[in-house]
Amino acid sequence: MKFLLIVVLLFSVTVATPVVAQRDTLVVNVSDYGVQPDTRLNIEPVVRKILKEKKAGTWLKIVFPKGRYDFWPYQAEEELFKASIAFDLKDHADICIDGQGADFIFHGRMMPFRLLNSTNITLRNFSIDWDRPFISQAEIVASGADFVDMKIDEHIYPYEIVNDTIYFTGEGWRSKITHNYNNIFNGSDKDIVYQTRDNPLGDLPKATAAALGNGLVRFHFKPAYQPAPGTLIALYHGSYITDGILVYSSKQTNLENIDIYHTLSCGVHGYKSEDIRLKQVNIIVNEKKGRVFSTVADATHFNGCKGTIIVDHCTVSGSGDDFLNIHGMYGKIIEVMDAHNVLLKPDGRYIGFAAGENAWAVDSATMQRGAPLKVTGQEPVLRNGQLIGYRITFGEEILHKMRTGDLLENKDRNPDVVIKDCKILKRHRARGLLITTAGKVRIENNYFNTAGAAILIDGDTDLWFESGAVKDVAIINNVFENCYTSGNNILEAPWGWGEGVITITPSVRPKDDKSPAYHRNIRIEGNTFKHYDYALLYARSVDALSFTGNKMIPTNAYKPFYRKVNIYLDGCRNVKTGDNVFEPGFPGRNMFIRHMQPKEIKQGNGQKLSIINGDKNKAAEQALDAI
C-alpha cells in the first residue's frame, strides 16, 4: 500500500499541478469564439484556431459549456493515421481541455485526440461517440441449417443489398461485414454468449443476403452455431482504423472523467510515452442507444511506454478487444554485422532504441535476458529504397553476447503500473488485463467478470512479439466473478482467450525440471474467486509464484467445461500456497504439475491441495492435454 500511495502522490504532483502554479493561465471558453452547443455544426475549425493561437509559456485551459459538439473530417486522410484529427495537440504543452460534461460527436474517419510530442496535457469531463459507428448491430430472430434471419434497424445502421451482398453505409464509407470479430451477446444481460468467441456463426461475412421486409434480412450460409432468438450480434466494418485518444511520444498525460462510447480502434493508445494517468475513464457501451459494443479494438493499449501508468476507477464494456494491454516489443536479430552492430528485423509496431537507452539481449533458446548493454545509435537500413531493418550500435563489443536469431528488448521502456478499483465486465471481447512489463505492477481492488482470462501475463515470441518477462507483480484483493466463460477448447479461433481465470503463458515452454523460468515474483494474494469451474490459475515458467490467502466460492452459474484442475503449473519454481479457503461445493481443490519437482511447492497453513504429478503420471498428463 505504501508503494501505491507514493506513486499516486508523486504522479499527481508531477502531472496535475506544477505548471498551473508556475505560469499564467489563460482560460478560453469556446462560446467566446461563437461556438454554441447542440447546433450540430462542425466546430473543428474553431478548435484548430484556438490551439494555433496558444502562446508559448502559458497554461491554456479550453472550456466547453455542457452540450453536444460535432466534429467532421476537414481534409484528406493523413497518411500515417488515416483520419482527420479533431484535437491535434502535436508539439503542444501545458493544455487542459475541460468539456464540463459535453458530448463530443464525431463523423466518418476521425481521430478525436492526438497527443504527439506533447507535454503536460489534461483531458477531462466529456464523452466521445459517433452517430454512425463503424460497427452495426442486429438482433437474431431465427436460424436454421442454412440461414440466419436478423432484424436490423436501417435508420440507425443503414444498409443496402446489391447482387445478394449486404453493404452497410456510413458517413463517407461503405462496407461489407468484415471477417473480424462479429461477437454475439445474450439479449437479456448483454454478456458475450457462453462458450463463444470470434465469428461464432462461422462464414457470415461470406453469406449472401436477401431482404424479407420489415427490417428483416436473411443470410444464406451454414451457421456453425445456432443462437437463441433474441441474441444480439455486433457486425464489424474494419479493424484498427484509427485511435480515439492517441498519446504518442508524449509526457505527463492526465485523462479524467471521460466516457468513451465508440472509437475506430483503441479507446486510449499510449505509444513510446511517459507517465500516463487514467482516472474514471470509462470505455463502455452507450446504454441509451441500446448498443452492445463500444470500441473497435482494445479499450486501452500501451506499447513501449515508461515512467508510471495509472488506471484508476475505470470501467470497460463492449470493446472489441482486451481492456488493457501493456507491453514492450522484441526485435529479432537478423544479422550480427560486426563487433558493435546488429541488424534488427523491421516491424510495424517497432519501438526501437534511442542513443543512451539500455538493451537486453534475449537468448532465443532459453528466453533469458543478458546483462544490459548501452545503445549508442540506431539508423534504418535501406536496400533498393526498401527498409530491410534497423542497425543498432553498441558502445561495447557484443560478438559473444548475442547471435543471429536472438532478440533485443528495450530495458528502459518497462513502466511501473497501478490498476485499482476498476470494473472489467463480460460485455467486452477477450481478456481483461494483459501485463508484460518488467516494472512494478500492482493490481488491486478490481472487479473482474470477463469472457476470457481476467488477467493474462504473457511474453510472446510466436505471433505479436510483445515483451517481456515480469519481475514484480502483485494481484491483491480483487474479486473474480464467473470469469473465463469463453476460454480455450470452445469454437475455433486464431488465438485463445486464456487457460484459466489468471493465465500466465509465455511462449517459452519448459523442457524439463531444470529449465530456467521466464517470469519472476508473481503474488496472487487475498483475492476472492466466485467461480463455476475448476480453472483458477494456469502458470508456465514462473520463479517465485505465490497463491495464498485467497477465497474460492462456488457459483454454479455456468456449466463447467475445462480441465478439472484448479492450479496448473508447468516448469514453475519456488511455488508457495497456503491460507486459501475453498468453500463447500467448490470443485477440485487440486494442483497439476509438470516439468518440476514436488519439492518446488511449499504448502502453508489451511487446506492442502492434492498434487497430480504429470511427470510421474503420463496418463493424467495426456488426459489433461487432450481437453
LINGIFEN-V161100 format. One record per residue. N is the residue number from 1. RES is the residue in three letters. PHI is phi in whole degrees, 0 to 359 (* if undefined). OMEGA is omega as a letter, one per 40 degrees, with the letter a starting at -180 (999 if undefined). D_FIRST is the distance of its C-alpha to the first C-alpha in Angstrom with 1 decimal. Layout:
[[N	RES	PHI	OMEGA	D_FIRST] [N	RES	PHI	OMEGA	D_FIRST]]
//
This chain:
[[1	MET	*	i	0.0] [2	LYS	300	i	3.8] [3	PHE	302	a	5.4] [4	LEU	298	a	5.1] [5	LEU	296	a	6.3] [6	ILE	296	a	8.6] [7	VAL	298	a	9.9] [8	VAL	298	a	10.7] [9	LEU	295	i	12.3] [10	LEU	298	a	14.3] [11	PHE	294	a	15.4] [12	SER	294	i	16.6] [13	VAL	289	a	18.5] [14	THR	282	a	20.1] [15	VAL	259	a	21.0] [16	ALA	274	a	21.7] [17	THR	234	a	23.5] [18	PRO	294	a	25.1] [19	VAL	290	i	28.3] [20	VAL	301	a	29.0] [21	ALA	287	a	28.9] [22	GLN	257	a	31.2] [23	ARG	234	i	33.8] [24	ASP	293	i	36.2] [25	THR	249	i	35.2] [26	LEU	250	i	37.8] [27	VAL	260	i	37.3] [28	VAL	243	i	39.6] [29	ASN	265	a	40.3] [30	VAL	299	i	41.9] [31	SER	296	i	44.5] [32	ASP	293	i	45.9] [33	TYR	258	i	46.9] [34	GLY	85	a	48.7] [35	VAL	276	i	46.0] [36	GLN	238	i	45.9] [37	PRO	289	i	43.7] [38	ASP	69	i	45.3] [39	THR	271	a	48.3] [40	ARG	65	i	47.2] [41	LEU	278	a	48.6] [42	ASN	284	a	47.0] [43	ILE	259	a	44.9] [44	GLU	304	a	43.7] [45	PRO	302	i	46.4] [46	VAL	291	i	45.2] [47	VAL	300	a	41.6] [48	ARG	298	a	43.0] [49	LYS	296	a	45.2] [50	ILE	298	a	42.4] [51	LEU	293	a	40.2] [52	LYS	293	a	43.3] [53	GLU	275	a	44.0] [54	LYS	301	i	40.6] [55	LYS	269	i	41.2] [56	ALA	298	i	39.4] [57	GLY	84	a	37.1] [58	THR	247	i	36.6] [59	TRP	279	a	33.5] [60	LEU	254	i	35.0] [61	LYS	241	i	33.8] [62	ILE	258	a	35.8] [63	VAL	247	i	35.9] [64	PHE	245	i	37.3] [65	PRO	302	a	38.6] [66	LYS	303	a	37.5] [67	GLY	150	a	39.8] [68	ARG	261	i	40.8] [69	TYR	228	a	41.3] [70	ASP	251	a	43.0] [71	PHE	229	a	42.8] [72	TRP	241	i	45.6] [73	PRO	304	a	46.1] [74	TYR	240	a	48.0] [75	GLN	202	i	49.1] [76	ALA	300	a	49.7] [77	GLU	302	i	46.6] [78	GLU	291	a	44.8] [79	GLU	301	a	45.3] [80	LEU	289	a	41.8] [81	PHE	257	i	40.0] [82	LYS	55	i	42.9] [83	ALA	191	i	42.5] [84	SER	285	a	43.0] [85	ILE	243	a	40.0] [86	ALA	283	i	39.5] [87	PHE	250	a	37.0] [88	ASP	264	a	37.7] [89	LEU	258	i	35.2] [90	LYS	297	i	36.5] [91	ASP	60	i	36.3] [92	HIS	255	i	34.9] [93	ALA	216	i	32.3] [94	ASP	61	i	30.9] [95	ILE	230	i	31.6] [96	CYS	238	i	30.1] [97	ILE	250	a	31.8] [98	ASP	245	a	31.3] [99	GLY	279	i	33.0] [100	GLN	51	i	32.6] [101	GLY	91	a	32.7] [102	ALA	288	i	35.4] [103	ASP	253	i	36.3] [104	PHE	265	a	37.0] [105	ILE	248	a	39.6] [106	PHE	247	a	40.7] [107	HIS	227	i	43.9] [108	GLY	69	a	44.8] [109	ARG	277	a	43.2] [110	MET	224	i	40.7] [111	MET	259	a	37.4] [112	PRO	299	a	35.7] [113	PHE	224	i	33.6] [114	ARG	238	i	33.9] [115	LEU	252	a	31.7] [116	LEU	236	a	33.5] [117	ASN	54	a	33.0] [118	SER	252	a	31.3] [119	THR	221	i	28.8] [120	ASN	60	i	26.7] [121	ILE	248	i	27.7] [122	THR	240	i	26.3] [123	LEU	241	a	27.6] [124	ARG	205	i	27.1] [125	ASN	63	i	28.6] [126	PHE	201	i	31.1] [127	SER	239	i	32.0] [128	ILE	236	i	33.6] [129	ASP	201	i	36.4] [130	TRP	238	i	39.9] [131	ASP	296	i	42.9] [132	ARG	244	a	44.1] [133	PRO	288	i	41.2] [134	PHE	270	i	41.8] [135	ILE	228	i	41.2] [136	SER	252	a	43.8] [137	GLN	231	i	43.4] [138	ALA	218	i	45.9] [139	GLU	251	i	46.5] [140	ILE	278	a	48.1] [141	VAL	254	i	51.0] [142	ALA	196	i	52.9] [143	SER	206	i	53.0] [144	GLY	214	a	55.5] [145	ALA	293	a	56.4] [146	ASP	222	i	57.2] [147	PHE	199	i	55.7] [148	VAL	222	i	52.8] [149	ASP	260	a	53.5] [150	MET	232	i	50.9] [151	LYS	261	a	51.0] [152	ILE	235	i	50.0] [153	ASP	281	a	50.0] [154	GLU	287	i	52.0] [155	HIS	283	i	51.4] [156	ILE	271	a	47.6] [157	TYR	235	a	47.8] [158	PRO	298	a	51.3] [159	TYR	207	i	53.1] [160	GLU	216	i	56.5] [161	ILE	247	a	58.3] [162	VAL	234	i	60.6] [163	ASN	51	i	62.6] [164	ASP	68	i	60.4] [165	THR	242	i	57.2] [166	ILE	267	i	54.6] [167	TYR	239	i	53.2] [168	PHE	267	a	50.5] [169	THR	242	i	50.9] [170	GLY	219	a	48.7] [171	GLU	274	a	48.8] [172	GLY	88	i	50.4] [173	TRP	213	i	49.7] [174	ARG	213	a	51.2] [175	SER	210	i	49.7] [176	LYS	284	i	50.3] [177	ILE	284	a	47.6] [178	THR	281	i	45.8] [179	HIS	280	a	45.1] [180	ASN	235	a	41.4] [181	TYR	264	i	39.0] [182	ASN	48	a	41.0] [183	ASN	286	i	38.6] [184	ILE	244	a	39.8] [185	PHE	228	i	38.0] [186	ASN	299	i	38.9] [187	GLY	291	a	41.0] [188	SER	277	a	39.2] [189	ASP	266	i	35.4] [190	LYS	67	i	35.6] [191	ASP	284	i	33.5] [192	ILE	300	a	34.6] [193	VAL	298	a	37.3] [194	TYR	310	i	36.4] [195	GLN	61	i	37.3] [196	THR	234	i	38.2] [197	ARG	228	a	36.9] [198	ASP	278	i	38.7] [199	ASN	45	a	42.3] [200	PRO	296	i	42.7] [201	LEU	281	i	46.2] [202	GLY	98	a	47.4] [203	ASP	273	i	49.8] [204	LEU	305	a	49.4] [205	PRO	300	i	49.4] [206	LYS	262	a	52.8] [207	ALA	289	i	54.3] [208	THR	275	a	57.3] [209	ALA	228	i	57.1] [210	ALA	217	i	59.6] [211	ALA	283	i	59.5] [212	LEU	255	a	60.3] [213	GLY	93	i	60.5] [214	ASN	57	i	58.3] [215	GLY	78	i	55.3] [216	LEU	264	i	55.4] [217	VAL	234	i	55.3] [218	ARG	261	i	56.3] [219	PHE	259	a	54.7] [220	HIS	265	i	57.0] [221	PHE	189	i	55.3] [222	LYS	259	a	54.4] [223	PRO	295	i	50.9] [224	ALA	282	a	48.8] [225	TYR	215	i	47.0] [226	GLN	260	a	48.6] [227	PRO	284	i	46.2] [228	ALA	288	i	46.7] [229	PRO	304	a	48.4] [230	GLY	96	i	46.0] [231	THR	295	i	43.5] [232	LEU	257	a	42.2] [233	ILE	227	i	42.1] [234	ALA	260	a	40.6] [235	LEU	252	a	43.1] [236	TYR	272	i	41.9] [237	HIS	235	a	44.0] [238	GLY	126	i	42.4] [239	SER	212	i	39.1] [240	TYR	49	a	37.0] [241	ILE	282	i	39.4] [242	THR	196	a	37.1] [243	ASP	281	i	33.6] [244	GLY	278	i	32.4] [245	ILE	241	i	30.1] [246	LEU	261	i	30.6] [247	VAL	247	a	28.4] [248	TYR	237	i	30.5] [249	SER	51	a	30.2] [250	SER	234	a	28.3] [251	LYS	230	i	25.5] [252	GLN	55	i	23.1] [253	THR	249	a	23.6] [254	ASN	234	i	22.1] [255	LEU	244	a	23.1] [256	GLU	222	i	22.7] [257	ASN	52	a	24.2] [258	ILE	235	i	26.6] [259	ASP	253	i	28.3] [260	ILE	254	a	29.8] [261	TYR	268	i	32.6] [262	HIS	197	i	34.4] [263	THR	214	a	34.6] [264	LEU	270	i	37.0] [265	SER	203	i	34.4] [266	CYS	286	i	30.6] [267	GLY	291	i	29.0] [268	VAL	233	a	26.8] [269	HIS	232	i	27.6] [270	GLY	256	a	26.0] [271	TYR	229	i	28.2] [272	LYS	49	a	27.8] [273	SER	240	a	25.7] [274	GLU	229	i	22.8] [275	ASP	63	i	19.8] [276	ILE	233	a	20.1] [277	ARG	234	i	18.2] [278	LEU	245	i	19.1] [279	LYS	233	a	18.4] [280	GLN	57	i	20.4] [281	VAL	260	a	22.7] [282	ASN	253	i	24.5] [283	ILE	258	a	26.8] [284	ILE	219	i	28.9] [285	VAL	291	i	32.5] [286	ASN	274	a	34.7] [287	GLU	300	a	35.4] [288	LYS	296	a	38.1] [289	LYS	260	i	40.1] [290	GLY	71	a	39.7] [291	ARG	277	i	38.1] [292	VAL	244	a	36.3] [293	PHE	237	i	35.1] [294	SER	229	a	33.1] [295	THR	279	i	32.8] [296	VAL	288	a	35.2] [297	ALA	235	a	32.6] [298	ASP	303	i	28.8] [299	ALA	296	i	26.7] [300	THR	220	a	24.7] [301	HIS	210	a	25.4] [302	PHE	227	a	24.1] [303	ASN	234	i	26.4] [304	GLY	69	a	26.3] [305	CYS	269	i	23.6] [306	LYS	212	a	21.4] [307	GLY	78	a	18.8] [308	THR	230	i	15.9] [309	ILE	249	i	16.5] [310	ILE	242	i	14.4] [311	VAL	237	a	15.7] [312	ASP	229	i	14.6] [313	HIS	56	i	16.6] [314	CYS	250	a	19.4] [315	THR	233	i	22.2] [316	VAL	229	i	24.7] [317	SER	203	i	28.1] [318	GLY	80	a	31.4] [319	SER	287	a	30.5] [320	GLY	279	i	32.9] [321	ASP	202	a	30.3] [322	ASP	301	i	26.6] [323	PHE	297	a	23.9] [324	LEU	208	i	22.2] [325	ASN	224	i	23.4] [326	ILE	239	a	21.8] [327	HIS	196	i	24.0] [328	GLY	255	i	26.3] [329	MET	224	i	29.9] [330	TYR	281	i	32.0] [331	GLY	249	a	35.4] [332	LYS	272	i	38.2] [333	ILE	282	i	40.5] [334	ILE	259	i	44.1] [335	GLU	196	i	45.8] [336	VAL	271	a	45.3] [337	MET	283	i	47.7] [338	ASP	194	a	48.0] [339	ALA	291	a	46.3] [340	HIS	230	a	43.8] [341	ASN	227	i	43.7] [342	VAL	231	i	42.7] [343	LEU	249	i	43.4] [344	LEU	260	i	40.6] [345	LYS	294	i	41.5] [346	PRO	289	a	41.1] [347	ASP	210	a	38.7] [348	GLY	297	a	38.3] [349	ARG	248	a	34.5] [350	TYR	303	i	34.8] [351	ILE	257	i	32.2] [352	GLY	69	a	34.0] [353	PHE	218	i	33.4] [354	ALA	267	i	34.0] [355	ALA	304	a	35.7] [356	GLY	99	i	33.2] [357	GLU	282	a	30.6] [358	ASN	254	i	30.0] [359	ALA	240	i	31.0] [360	TRP	263	i	30.4] [361	ALA	273	a	33.6] [362	VAL	249	a	32.8] [363	ASP	294	a	35.5] [364	SER	292	a	36.9] [365	ALA	278	a	37.9] [366	THR	252	a	34.7] [367	MET	61	i	32.1] [368	GLN	266	i	30.7] [369	ARG	280	i	29.7] [370	GLY	271	i	31.8] [371	ALA	293	a	31.0] [372	PRO	299	i	30.2] [373	LEU	236	a	33.4] [374	LYS	279	i	33.9] [375	VAL	272	i	35.6] [376	THR	253	i	38.4] [377	GLY	185	i	39.6] [378	GLN	215	i	39.9] [379	GLU	211	i	42.9] [380	PRO	289	i	44.3] [381	VAL	245	a	47.3] [382	LEU	249	i	50.1] [383	ARG	223	a	53.1] [384	ASN	55	i	55.8] [385	GLY	79	a	53.6] [386	GLN	251	i	50.9] [387	LEU	290	i	47.4] [388	ILE	251	i	47.3] [389	GLY	162	i	44.0] [390	TYR	238	i	42.0] [391	ARG	275	i	43.0] [392	ILE	253	a	40.0] [393	THR	250	i	41.0] [394	PHE	246	i	39.4] [395	GLY	284	i	40.2] [396	GLU	246	a	40.6] [397	GLU	290	a	42.8] [398	ILE	235	a	41.3] [399	LEU	303	a	44.2] [400	HIS	260	a	42.9] [401	LYS	247	i	39.2] [402	MET	199	a	39.6] [403	ARG	215	i	42.4] [404	THR	304	a	43.6] [405	GLY	100	i	41.5] [406	ASP	287	a	38.2] [407	LEU	239	i	35.4] [408	LEU	246	i	33.7] [409	GLU	231	a	30.0] [410	ASN	281	a	28.6] [411	LYS	294	a	25.9] [412	ASP	278	i	24.8] [413	ARG	249	i	24.2] [414	ASN	227	a	21.1] [415	PRO	287	i	18.3] [416	ASP	286	a	14.5] [417	VAL	223	i	13.5] [418	VAL	234	i	11.0] [419	ILE	235	a	12.6] [420	LYS	217	i	11.4] [421	ASP	57	i	13.6] [422	CYS	259	i	16.7] [423	LYS	233	a	20.0] [424	ILE	242	a	22.0] [425	LEU	256	a	25.4] [426	LYS	288	a	28.4] [427	ARG	277	i	30.6] [428	HIS	236	a	29.8] [429	ARG	289	i	31.2] [430	ALA	70	a	29.8] [431	ARG	264	i	26.1] [432	GLY	268	a	22.7] [433	LEU	253	i	20.5] [434	LEU	249	a	22.1] [435	ILE	238	i	19.9] [436	THR	219	i	21.6] [437	THR	211	i	20.0] [438	ALA	277	i	19.4] [439	GLY	283	i	16.4] [440	LYS	283	a	12.7] [441	VAL	238	i	12.1] [442	ARG	234	i	9.3] [443	ILE	243	a	11.2] [444	GLU	224	i	9.6] [445	ASN	61	i	11.5] [446	ASN	259	i	14.7] [447	TYR	246	a	18.3] [448	PHE	245	i	20.7] [449	ASN	214	a	24.4] [450	THR	255	i	26.0] [451	ALA	283	i	29.5] [452	GLY	262	i	28.5] [453	ALA	300	i	25.5] [454	ALA	290	i	22.2] [455	ILE	227	i	20.6] [456	LEU	238	i	22.9] [457	ILE	247	a	22.1] [458	ASP	243	a	25.5] [459	GLY	127	a	27.1] [460	ASP	249	i	30.6] [461	THR	241	a	33.9] [462	ASP	257	a	36.1] [463	LEU	227	a	36.0] [464	TRP	264	a	33.6] [465	PHE	59	i	32.6] [466	GLU	273	i	29.0] [467	SER	267	e	27.0] [468	GLY	206	a	25.1] [469	ALA	292	i	23.5] [470	VAL	277	a	19.8] [471	LYS	233	a	18.2] [472	ASP	200	a	14.4] [473	VAL	235	i	13.5] [474	ALA	240	i	10.9] [475	ILE	249	a	12.3] [476	ILE	228	i	10.3] [477	ASN	60	i	11.6] [478	ASN	259	i	14.2] [479	VAL	246	i	17.8] [480	PHE	247	a	20.7] [481	GLU	244	i	24.0] [482	ASN	49	i	27.3] [483	CYS	279	i	26.2] [484	TYR	63	i	28.5] [485	THR	268	i	31.8] [486	SER	228	a	33.3] [487	GLY	281	a	32.4] [488	ASN	295	i	34.9] [489	ASN	65	i	38.4] [490	ILE	254	i	39.1] [491	LEU	262	a	41.4] [492	GLU	298	i	42.1] [493	ALA	206	a	39.7] [494	PRO	297	i	39.3] [495	TRP	210	a	35.9] [496	GLY	273	i	33.7] [497	TRP	252	i	30.8] [498	GLY	119	a	29.0] [499	GLU	238	a	29.6] [500	GLY	173	a	27.2] [501	VAL	305	i	24.3] [502	ILE	247	a	22.1] [503	THR	237	i	24.5] [504	ILE	236	a	24.3] [505	THR	222	i	27.7] [506	PRO	297	a	28.4] [507	SER	297	a	32.0] [508	VAL	296	a	32.6] [509	ARG	238	a	34.1] [510	PRO	302	i	34.3] [511	LYS	264	a	37.9] [512	ASP	200	a	37.5] [513	ASP	280	i	35.3] [514	LYS	253	a	35.3] [515	SER	298	a	34.0] [516	PRO	290	a	31.0] [517	ALA	280	i	27.8] [518	TYR	271	i	26.7] [519	HIS	268	i	22.9] [520	ARG	217	i	20.5] [521	ASN	56	i	17.2] [522	ILE	243	a	16.4] [523	ARG	243	i	14.3] [524	ILE	245	a	15.1] [525	GLU	222	i	13.5] [526	GLY	71	a	13.6] [527	ASN	263	i	15.4] [528	THR	244	i	18.7] [529	PHE	252	i	21.7] [530	LYS	265	a	24.6] [531	HIS	221	a	27.2] [532	TYR	255	a	30.9] [533	ASP	227	a	31.5] [534	TYR	279	a	30.6] [535	ALA	293	i	28.8] [536	LEU	265	a	25.1] [537	LEU	222	i	24.3] [538	TYR	240	a	26.6] [539	ALA	227	i	25.5] [540	ARG	238	i	27.8] [541	SER	59	i	27.6] [542	VAL	235	i	24.1] [543	ASP	253	a	23.4] [544	ALA	69	i	20.6] [545	LEU	247	a	19.9] [546	SER	238	i	18.0] [547	PHE	231	a	18.8] [548	THR	223	i	17.6] [549	GLY	66	a	17.0] [550	ASN	263	a	18.1] [551	LYS	240	a	20.7] [552	MET	248	a	23.8] [553	ILE	240	i	26.0] [554	PRO	287	i	29.4] [555	THR	242	a	30.5] [556	ASN	57	a	34.0] [557	ALA	285	i	33.6] [558	TYR	224	i	35.2] [559	LYS	279	i	37.4] [560	PRO	300	a	35.8] [561	PHE	220	a	37.1] [562	TYR	244	a	35.4] [563	ARG	310	i	35.1] [564	LYS	273	a	35.0] [565	VAL	220	i	32.1] [566	ASN	285	a	28.5] [567	ILE	234	i	27.1] [568	TYR	250	a	29.3] [569	LEU	240	i	28.7] [570	ASP	231	i	30.8] [571	GLY	65	i	30.8] [572	CYS	268	a	27.3] [573	ARG	230	i	26.6] [574	ASN	55	a	24.5] [575	VAL	263	a	23.4] [576	LYS	236	i	21.6] [577	THR	232	i	21.9] [578	GLY	158	i	21.7] [579	ASP	58	i	20.8] [580	ASN	270	a	21.5] [581	VAL	241	i	23.6] [582	PHE	257	i	26.5] [583	GLU	291	a	28.1] [584	PRO	307	i	31.9] [585	GLY	94	i	33.5] [586	PHE	285	a	30.8] [587	PRO	285	i	32.8] [588	GLY	98	a	32.7] [589	ARG	57	a	30.2] [590	ASN	218	a	31.1] [591	MET	215	i	30.2] [592	PHE	246	i	32.5] [593	ILE	232	i	32.5] [594	ARG	209	a	34.6] [595	HIS	55	i	35.1] [596	MET	199	i	33.2] [597	GLN	264	i	34.0] [598	PRO	304	a	32.9] [599	LYS	293	i	31.8] [600	GLU	290	a	28.9] [601	ILE	253	i	27.3] [602	LYS	246	i	25.8] [603	GLN	266	a	25.7] [604	GLY	273	a	23.9] [605	ASN	288	i	24.2] [606	GLY	89	a	25.3] [607	GLN	291	i	27.5] [608	LYS	275	i	28.8] [609	LEU	263	i	29.5] [610	SER	289	a	33.0] [611	ILE	248	i	33.4] [612	ILE	256	a	35.9] [613	ASN	268	a	36.8] [614	GLY	294	i	38.1] [615	ASP	291	a	39.5] [616	LYS	262	a	41.7] [617	ASN	235	a	42.4] [618	LYS	296	i	43.6] [619	ALA	296	i	44.9] [620	ALA	294	i	41.4] [621	GLU	297	a	40.0] [622	GLN	294	i	42.7] [623	ALA	295	i	42.4] [624	LEU	289	a	38.7] [625	ASP	294	a	39.3] [626	ALA	283	a	42.2] [627	ILE	285	999	40.0]]
//
